[in-house]
C-alpha cells in the first residue's frame, strides 16, 4: 500500500517551540516509507516455478503454455491482491494512524499493519476468488477452491516495510 498519513498540527501563539517539536518527533520517522504486501521472488514450487509468477498469472489472468504440458491453458483473472486492497486499504491507513497516535513507533505500527495486511490477503484467498475453477481443474486438484492447491501461495504472502528510497527495512511472513 502506498499512501500517506496527513498530520495536522495546530500551533498557538505562546506555544513553546521545543515542546511542539518534541511532540512532533514522535510522529515523524527518518525512515518513513511504505508498508506493502506481496509474494516474494525467492519462493518456488517443487517443480521450480516461482510462486510470484503464479500469483501474477492468477491476479491478471494469462494464456500460458506450461513446460512439459501438451496444451496452452487459460487462467482467468482472480485479483486476490487488488480485491483485498480495495476492501481493506482504508482500514490499514486508519490502523496505522491509530497506533501512531497511541504511542507506537513507525516501526511498531508497520509491524502491526503489515501482519494485518497479510492476514487480509490470506482471508481473501481462503474465501475463494471468482470465477470458479474449470471442471478439469477441479478434477485434477480434487477440490474446487480457487487459488488453493498445495497451500504454497497463501503461505508465501509477506509484508515489507520499505523506506522512502525503496530500501527494505523489514520483511516478515505472517502465520496463516
WODA-V564308 format. One record per run of one state. SS is the DSSP state (hx for helix, st for strand, lp for the rest). FROM is the first residue (numbers start at 1). TO is the last residue. Records with the same first field share a line. If there is no record, write none. Layout:
SS = FROM-TO, FROM-TO
//
This chain:
lp = 1-16, 26-32, 40-43, 45-49, 61-61, 66-71, 76-79, 102-105, 128-134, 142-151, 164-167, 174-176
hx = 17-25, 51-60, 80-101, 106-127, 135-141, 152-156
st = 33-39, 44-44, 50-50, 62-65, 72-75, 157-163, 168-173
//
